[in-house]
Amino acid sequence: MSKILLLSPLRVNPFGDRICVIFSSSRDGDCTFEDFLDMMSVLSEAAPKPVKAEHAFRIFDFDGDDMLGVTDLKQIIDRLTGSHHLSDNDVQHLIQNILDEADLDDDGALSFAEFELFIEKSQDFHK
């Protein structure tokens, strides 16, 4: 486990391990001091929204295929709900709602451009 995960905010973040991997220059989750500074810069409120969106997309793209597909969305939901697991039916319904709202080309996944448009609707995303 990355030593940086010992930091309280990352320890309780359901995506803490993914954050460490994305910001790790070696992509193994171990962050150098420079990696840590990059992470803090992107996670600060002062970071531009497009920079935050790019990193969020990479954190959520578990399989690294540059798309947020059904498998990625399921993992996101599972991590966000934690021990309050939703039924398979509820998860499928939620995924379908996300795709209905954000999958503009109806290919069953969200591209980065679709993700960016989707989060534009969230006033809290930048924070």
N, C-alpha and C positions, 0 to 999 in steps of 0.2 A: 504494500500500500504506500502511496505517495505520502511523504512527510507533510506536504502542504495540506493534505486532507485533515490534518490535526487541527487546522484553524477552524474555530467554531462555526463560522458561516458555511464553510464547505462541508463540514462534518454532518450538518443537518440538512444540507441541500440534497434533494433526491437525484440531482445530476452532478454531484460533486466529483465523482470519478470521471465522468465524461468531460467536465470542465477542465480537469487536470490533464487529460489526454489531449484535448484540443489545443490547450495552451503550451503543452510540453513540446519543446523544439525537437526532442527525440521521439515523440509520439508514443512514449511508453508510460506516461503519467507522472514521471519525475520531472519536476520543474526546476530550472536554474533560477537564479535571482532575476535575470533579465526576463525569463518567462513569467515569473511572478509579477514583475512590473508591468508587462504587457497585459496580463490578466486584470490587474487592478485598474489599468487605464481603460480597458474596454468595459469593465463592469461599473465604472464610475458614472454618475449621472451626467457628467460633462461630455461623455463620448457621443459622437454623432450616431443618430438612430440607424443609418445604413450599416455602420460598423458593428453595432450591437446585433442587428438582424443577421448579418453574415455569420457571426460567431454562434448565435442561437441556432441557426439552421444547421451548422456543422455539429453542434452538440446534440441536436435531435436526430441527425442522420446517422443512426447507429450502424447501418451496413455500408456507409460510405459511397453510396451510388449516386449522390447528388440529387436525390429525390426523397421526399418524405412519403413513403408508401404505407400500406396497411400495417406491416410488421413494425415499422418505426412508430407509427401513431399508437399502436397497441402498447409498445414499450413505454412511450411517453405517458399514456394514461395509467399504466400499471405503476410507474414510479410516482406519479402525482397522487394517486389514491392510496399508495402505501398499504397499510394493514387493512384499510377499508375497501377491500376488493369488490369490484362490481361484477355482476353476473356476466357471462359471456355475451348474452343477449344485449345487456346494457352497453357493454363495450362496443359491440358491433353497431348498435344504434348511434352511439356517440361518434364513432369513426365515420359512419355514413353521413351524419349531420355536418361534420367537419368537411368532408369531401363535397357534399352538396353546396356548402357555403364558399369553399375556397378553390376547388378543383375546376378551374375555368375551362380547361380543354378536355375534361371528362376522361382522362387517361388513368384514373384510379390512384393518383399520387400527386403530391404538391411539389412543383419545381420551386427554385429559390424565388423567382419572380412572383409566383402565386402566394408563397409564404409571406413575402414582403407586403403584398397587397392586403393579405389577411391580417397581419399584425398592425397595419396602418389604422385599422379600426379600433385597436386597443389603446386607450389613453394611458394606461399604466405600463405598457411594454417598455418604454424608454427608461422608466425608473427601475 
